[in-house]
Amino acid sequence: MSDCIFCRIVRGEIPCGKIYEDEDVLAFKDIHPQAPVHFLIIPKRHFTSLADALPADAPLLGHMLALAPRLAADLGCAEGFRTIVNTGRVGGQEVYHLHLHVLGGETPLPAMLKY
């Protein structure tokens, strides 16, 4: 999608704080971090959300999840981290290109939900 901000980042049209790249994914620092360590892992191929993933996408999704702990450890999250995939409007998704948030830091993260 030509106007998707993450597709534009993948194409190099918008700079990012890149921390990792291979032929399938790109990882970069979140521009509005919610924790001392906060980065995103995105597939280079556009698909709107996790709800659009097909069984054939399992290797890519597995790659993204397997990469998260390695990059988190490299950035100092030896004691743990949180992964989040917001899906759809009700799930809080703001950018409609699948992305995995990885958050961590020196202190425990706050509780996720309070109902």
TIRO-2110 file (N, C-alpha, C; in Angstrom, 1 decimal):
// TIRO-2110
0.8, -1.2, 0.0, N, 1, A
0.0, 0.0, 0.0, CA, 1, A
0.9, 1.2, 0.0, C, 1, A
0.7, 2.1, -1.0, N, 2, A
1.6, 3.2, -1.2, CA, 2, A
1.6, 4.3, -0.1, C, 2, A
0.4, 4.4, 0.6, N, 3, A
0.3, 5.5, 1.6, CA, 3, A
0.4, 4.9, 3.0, C, 3, A
0.7, 3.7, 3.2, N, 4, A
0.9, 3.1, 4.6, CA, 4, A
2.2, 3.6, 5.1, C, 4, A
2.2, 4.2, 6.3, N, 5, A
3.4, 4.7, 6.9, CA, 5, A
4.5, 3.6, 7.1, C, 5, A
4.1, 2.4, 7.5, N, 6, A
5.1, 1.4, 7.7, CA, 6, A
5.6, 0.9, 6.4, C, 6, A
4.8, 0.8, 5.3, N, 7, A
5.3, 0.5, 4.0, CA, 7, A
6.3, 1.5, 3.5, C, 7, A
6.0, 2.8, 3.8, N, 8, A
6.9, 3.9, 3.4, CA, 8, A
8.2, 3.7, 4.2, C, 8, A
8.2, 3.3, 5.4, N, 9, A
9.4, 3.1, 6.2, CA, 9, A
10.2, 2.0, 5.6, C, 9, A
9.5, 0.9, 5.3, N, 10, A
10.2, -0.3, 4.7, CA, 10, A
10.9, 0.1, 3.4, C, 10, A
10.2, 1.0, 2.6, N, 11, A
10.8, 1.4, 1.3, CA, 11, A
11.9, 2.5, 1.5, C, 11, A
12.2, 2.9, 2.7, N, 12, A
13.2, 3.9, 2.9, CA, 12, A
12.8, 5.3, 2.7, C, 12, A
11.5, 5.6, 2.5, N, 13, A
11.0, 6.9, 2.3, CA, 13, A
10.9, 7.8, 3.5, C, 13, A
10.8, 7.1, 4.7, N, 14, A
10.7, 7.7, 6.0, CA, 14, A
11.8, 7.1, 6.8, C, 14, A
12.6, 7.9, 7.5, N, 15, A
13.7, 7.4, 8.3, CA, 15, A
13.1, 6.7, 9.6, C, 15, A
13.8, 5.8, 10.1, N, 16, A
13.4, 5.1, 11.4, CA, 16, A
14.7, 4.8, 12.2, C, 16, A
14.5, 4.6, 13.4, N, 17, A
15.6, 4.2, 14.3, CA, 17, A
15.8, 2.7, 14.2, C, 17, A
16.3, 2.2, 13.0, N, 18, A
16.4, 0.8, 12.7, CA, 18, A
17.3, 0.1, 13.7, C, 18, A
16.8, -1.1, 14.2, N, 19, A
17.6, -1.9, 15.1, CA, 19, A
17.9, -3.3, 14.5, C, 19, A
17.1, -3.7, 13.5, N, 20, A
17.3, -5.0, 12.8, CA, 20, A
16.6, -5.0, 11.5, C, 20, A
17.2, -5.7, 10.5, N, 21, A
16.5, -5.9, 9.2, CA, 21, A
17.0, -7.1, 8.6, C, 21, A
16.1, -7.9, 8.0, N, 22, A
16.4, -9.0, 7.1, CA, 22, A
15.5, -8.9, 5.9, C, 22, A
15.4, -10.0, 5.1, N, 23, A
14.6, -9.9, 3.9, CA, 23, A
13.1, -9.9, 4.2, C, 23, A
12.7, -10.3, 5.4, N, 24, A
11.3, -10.4, 5.7, CA, 24, A
10.7, -9.4, 6.7, C, 24, A
11.6, -8.9, 7.6, N, 25, A
11.1, -8.0, 8.7, CA, 25, A
12.0, -6.8, 8.9, C, 25, A
11.5, -5.8, 9.5, N, 26, A
12.2, -4.7, 9.9, CA, 26, A
11.8, -4.4, 11.4, C, 26, A
12.8, -4.1, 12.2, N, 27, A
12.6, -3.7, 13.6, CA, 27, A
13.2, -2.3, 13.8, C, 27, A
12.4, -1.4, 14.5, N, 28, A
12.9, -0.1, 14.7, CA, 28, A
12.2, 0.5, 16.0, C, 28, A
12.9, 1.5, 16.6, N, 29, A
12.4, 2.1, 17.8, CA, 29, A
11.1, 2.8, 17.6, C, 29, A
10.2, 2.7, 18.6, N, 30, A
8.9, 3.4, 18.5, CA, 30, A
9.1, 4.9, 18.7, C, 30, A
8.5, 5.7, 17.9, N, 31, A
8.7, 7.2, 18.0, CA, 31, A
8.0, 7.8, 19.2, C, 31, A
7.1, 7.0, 19.8, N, 32, A
6.4, 7.5, 21.1, CA, 32, A
6.6, 6.4, 22.1, C, 32, A
7.8, 6.2, 22.6, N, 33, A
8.0, 5.0, 23.5, CA, 33, A
7.2, 5.1, 24.8, C, 33, A
6.7, 3.9, 25.2, N, 34, A
5.9, 3.8, 26.4, CA, 34, A
6.6, 3.1, 27.5, C, 34, A
7.9, 2.8, 27.3, N, 35, A
8.8, 2.2, 28.2, CA, 35, A
10.2, 2.5, 27.8, C, 35, A
11.2, 2.3, 28.7, N, 36, A
12.6, 2.6, 28.4, CA, 36, A
13.0, 1.9, 27.1, C, 36, A
12.6, 0.7, 26.9, N, 37, A
12.8, 0.0, 25.6, CA, 37, A
11.5, -0.2, 25.0, C, 37, A
11.3, 0.3, 23.8, N, 38, A
10.0, 0.1, 23.1, CA, 38, A
10.4, 0.1, 21.6, C, 38, A
10.2, -1.0, 21.0, N, 39, A
10.5, -1.1, 19.5, CA, 39, A
9.4, -1.9, 18.9, C, 39, A
9.3, -1.8, 17.5, N, 40, A
8.3, -2.5, 16.7, CA, 40, A
9.0, -3.5, 15.8, C, 40, A
8.4, -4.6, 15.6, N, 41, A
8.9, -5.5, 14.5, CA, 41, A
7.7, -5.6, 13.5, C, 41, A
8.0, -5.3, 12.3, N, 42, A
7.0, -5.3, 11.2, CA, 42, A
7.4, -6.3, 10.1, C, 42, A
6.4, -6.9, 9.5, N, 43, A
6.7, -7.6, 8.2, CA, 43, A
7.0, -6.6, 7.1, C, 43, A
7.9, -6.9, 6.2, N, 44, A
8.1, -6.0, 5.1, CA, 44, A
6.9, -6.0, 4.1, C, 44, A
6.3, -7.2, 4.0, N, 45, A
5.1, -7.3, 3.2, CA, 45, A
3.9, -6.8, 3.9, C, 45, A
3.1, -6.0, 3.3, N, 46, A
2.0, -5.4, 3.9, CA, 46, A
0.8, -6.4, 4.1, C, 46, A
0.4, -6.5, 5.4, N, 47, A
-1.0, -6.9, 5.6, CA, 47, A
-1.5, -6.2, 6.8, C, 47, A
-2.8, -5.9, 6.7, N, 48, A
-3.4, -5.0, 7.6, CA, 48, A
-3.3, -5.3, 9.1, C, 48, A
-3.6, -6.5, 9.5, N, 49, A
-3.6, -6.8, 10.9, CA, 49, A
-3.4, -8.3, 11.1, C, 49, A
-3.3, -8.7, 12.3, N, 50, A
-3.2, -10.1, 12.6, CA, 50, A
-4.4, -10.9, 12.2, C, 50, A
-5.5, -10.2, 12.2, N, 51, A
-6.8, -10.9, 11.8, CA, 51, A
-6.7, -11.3, 10.3, C, 51, A
-5.8, -10.7, 9.5, N, 52, A
-5.7, -11.0, 8.1, CA, 52, A
-4.7, -12.1, 7.8, C, 52, A
-4.0, -12.5, 8.9, N, 53, A
-3.0, -13.6, 8.7, CA, 53, A
-3.6, -14.9, 8.3, C, 53, A
-2.9, -15.6, 7.4, N, 54, A
-3.4, -16.9, 7.0, CA, 54, A
-2.5, -18.0, 7.5, C, 54, A
-2.9, -19.3, 7.4, N, 55, A
-2.0, -20.3, 7.9, CA, 55, A
-0.6, -20.3, 7.2, C, 55, A
-0.6, -19.8, 5.9, N, 56, A
0.7, -19.7, 5.2, CA, 56, A
1.6, -18.6, 5.8, C, 56, A
1.1, -17.7, 6.6, N, 57, A
1.9, -16.7, 7.2, CA, 57, A
2.5, -17.1, 8.5, C, 57, A
2.3, -18.4, 9.0, N, 58, A
2.8, -18.9, 10.2, CA, 58, A
4.3, -18.7, 10.3, C, 58, A
5.1, -19.1, 9.3, N, 59, A
6.6, -18.9, 9.4, CA, 59, A
7.0, -17.5, 9.6, C, 59, A
6.4, -16.5, 9.0, N, 60, A
6.7, -15.1, 9.2, CA, 60, A
6.3, -14.7, 10.6, C, 60, A
5.1, -15.0, 11.1, N, 61, A
4.7, -14.7, 12.4, CA, 61, A
5.6, -15.3, 13.4, C, 61, A
6.0, -16.6, 13.2, N, 62, A
7.0, -17.2, 14.1, CA, 62, A
8.3, -16.6, 14.1, C, 62, A
8.8, -16.1, 13.0, N, 63, A
10.0, -15.4, 12.9, CA, 63, A
10.0, -14.1, 13.7, C, 63, A
8.9, -13.4, 13.6, N, 64, A
8.7, -12.1, 14.3, CA, 64, A
8.8, -12.4, 15.8, C, 64, A
8.0, -13.4, 16.3, N, 65, A
8.0, -13.8, 17.7, CA, 65, A
9.4, -14.3, 18.2, C, 65, A
10.1, -15.1, 17.4, N, 66, A
11.4, -15.6, 17.8, CA, 66, A
12.4, -14.5, 17.8, C, 66, A
12.3, -13.5, 17.0, N, 67, A
13.2, -12.4, 17.0, CA, 67, A
13.1, -11.5, 18.2, C, 67, A
11.8, -11.3, 18.7, N, 68, A
11.6, -10.4, 19.8, CA, 68, A
12.5, -10.6, 21.0, C, 68, A
12.6, -11.9, 21.6, N, 69, A
13.5, -12.0, 22.7, CA, 69, A
15.0, -11.7, 22.5, C, 69, A
15.4, -12.0, 21.3, N, 70, A
16.8, -11.8, 20.9, CA, 70, A
17.1, -10.3, 20.9, C, 70, A
16.2, -9.5, 20.2, N, 71, A
16.4, -8.1, 20.2, CA, 71, A
16.2, -7.4, 21.5, C, 71, A
15.2, -7.9, 22.3, N, 72, A
15.0, -7.4, 23.6, CA, 72, A
16.2, -7.6, 24.5, C, 72, A
16.8, -8.7, 24.4, N, 73, A
18.0, -9.0, 25.2, CA, 73, A
19.2, -8.1, 24.8, C, 73, A
19.3, -7.9, 23.5, N, 74, A
20.4, -7.0, 22.9, CA, 74, A
20.2, -5.6, 23.5, C, 74, A
18.9, -5.2, 23.7, N, 75, A
18.7, -3.8, 24.2, CA, 75, A
18.5, -3.7, 25.7, C, 75, A
18.9, -4.8, 26.4, N, 76, A
19.0, -4.7, 27.9, CA, 76, A
17.8, -5.2, 28.6, C, 76, A
17.0, -5.9, 28.0, N, 77, A
15.8, -6.5, 28.7, CA, 77, A
16.0, -7.9, 29.2, C, 77, A
17.1, -8.1, 29.9, N, 78, A
17.4, -9.5, 30.4, CA, 78, A
16.4, -10.0, 31.4, C, 78, A
15.7, -9.1, 32.1, N, 79, A
14.8, -9.6, 33.1, CA, 79, A
13.4, -9.8, 32.6, C, 79, A
13.1, -9.5, 31.4, N, 80, A
11.8, -9.7, 30.8, CA, 80, A
11.4, -8.5, 29.9, C, 80, A
10.3, -8.8, 29.2, N, 81, A
9.7, -7.8, 28.3, CA, 81, A
8.3, -8.1, 28.0, C, 81, A
7.5, -7.2, 27.4, N, 82, A
6.2, -7.5, 27.0, CA, 82, A
6.0, -7.4, 25.5, C, 82, A
5.2, -8.2, 24.9, N, 83, A
4.9, -8.2, 23.5, CA, 83, A
3.4, -7.8, 23.4, C, 83, A
3.1, -7.0, 22.4, N, 84, A
1.7, -6.6, 22.2, CA, 84, A
1.4, -6.5, 20.7, C, 84, A
0.3, -7.1, 20.3, N, 85, A
-0.2, -7.0, 18.9, CA, 85, A
-1.6, -6.4, 19.0, C, 85, A
-1.8, -5.2, 18.8, N, 86, A
-3.1, -4.6, 18.8, CA, 86, A
-3.8, -4.9, 17.4, C, 86, A
-5.0, -5.4, 17.5, N, 87, A
-5.6, -5.9, 16.2, CA, 87, A
-7.0, -5.2, 16.1, C, 87, A
-7.2, -4.4, 15.0, N, 88, A
-8.4, -3.8, 14.7, CA, 88, A
-8.7, -2.6, 15.6, C, 88, A
-9.8, -1.9, 15.3, N, 89, A
-10.1, -0.7, 16.0, CA, 89, A
-10.4, -1.0, 17.5, C, 89, A
-11.2, -2.0, 17.8, N, 90, A
-11.5, -2.3, 19.2, CA, 90, A
-10.3, -2.8, 19.9, C, 90, A
-9.3, -3.4, 19.2, N, 91, A
-8.1, -3.8, 19.9, CA, 91, A
-7.1, -2.7, 20.0, C, 91, A
-7.4, -1.5, 19.6, N, 92, A
-6.5, -0.4, 19.8, CA, 92, A
-5.4, -0.2, 18.7, C, 92, A
-5.6, -0.9, 17.6, N, 93, A
-4.7, -0.7, 16.5, CA, 93, A
-4.8, 0.7, 15.9, C, 93, A
-3.7, 1.4, 15.7, N, 94, A
-3.6, 2.7, 15.2, CA, 94, A
-3.0, 2.8, 13.8, C, 94, A
-2.1, 1.9, 13.5, N, 95, A
-1.5, 1.9, 12.2, CA, 95, A
-1.9, 0.5, 11.6, C, 95, A
-2.5, 0.6, 10.5, N, 96, A
-3.1, -0.7, 9.9, CA, 96, A
-2.1, -1.4, 9.0, C, 96, A
-1.0, -1.8, 9.6, N, 97, A
0.0, -2.7, 9.0, CA, 97, A
0.4, -3.5, 10.2, C, 97, A
0.3, -4.8, 10.1, N, 98, A
0.7, -5.7, 11.3, CA, 98, A
2.0, -5.2, 11.9, C, 98, A
2.0, -5.1, 13.2, N, 99, A
3.2, -4.8, 13.9, CA, 99, A
3.2, -5.4, 15.3, C, 99, A
4.3, -5.8, 15.8, N, 100, A
4.5, -6.3, 17.1, CA, 100, A
5.3, -5.3, 18.0, C, 100, A
4.7, -4.8, 19.1, N, 101, A
5.4, -4.0, 20.0, CA, 101, A
6.2, -4.8, 21.0, C, 101, A
7.4, -4.4, 21.3, N, 102, A
8.2, -5.1, 22.3, CA, 102, A
8.6, -4.0, 23.3, C, 102, A
8.2, -4.1, 24.6, N, 103, A
8.5, -3.1, 25.6, CA, 103, A
9.2, -3.8, 26.8, C, 103, A
10.1, -3.0, 27.4, N, 104, A
10.8, -3.5, 28.6, CA, 104, A
11.6, -2.3, 29.2, C, 104, A
12.4, -2.7, 30.1, N, 105, A
13.2, -1.7, 30.8, CA, 105, A
13.7, -2.2, 32.1, C, 105, A
14.2, -1.3, 32.9, N, 106, A
14.8, -1.7, 34.2, CA, 106, A
13.8, -2.0, 35.3, C, 106, A
12.6, -1.5, 35.2, N, 107, A
11.6, -1.7, 36.3, CA, 107, A
10.4, -2.5, 35.7, C, 107, A
9.7, -3.2, 36.6, N, 108, A
8.5, -3.9, 36.1, CA, 108, A
7.5, -3.0, 35.4, C, 108, A
6.9, -3.5, 34.3, N, 109, A
5.9, -2.8, 33.6, CA, 109, A
4.6, -2.8, 34.4, C, 109, A
3.8, -1.7, 34.2, N, 110, A
2.5, -1.7, 34.9, CA, 110, A
1.6, -2.8, 34.4, C, 110, A
0.5, -3.1, 35.2, N, 111, A
-0.5, -4.0, 34.8, CA, 111, A
-1.0, -3.7, 33.4, C, 111, A
-1.4, -4.6, 32.7, N, 112, A
-1.9, -4.4, 31.3, CA, 112, A
-3.3, -3.8, 31.3, C, 112, A
-4.2, -4.4, 32.0, N, 113, A
-5.6, -4.0, 32.0, CA, 113, A
-6.2, -3.9, 33.4, C, 113, A
-7.0, -2.9, 33.6, N, 114, A
-7.7, -2.8, 34.9, CA, 114, A
-9.1, -2.6, 34.6, C, 114, A
-9.9, -3.7, 35.0, N, 115, A
-11.3, -3.6, 34.8, CA, 115, A
-12.0, -3.6, 36.1, C, 115, A
END
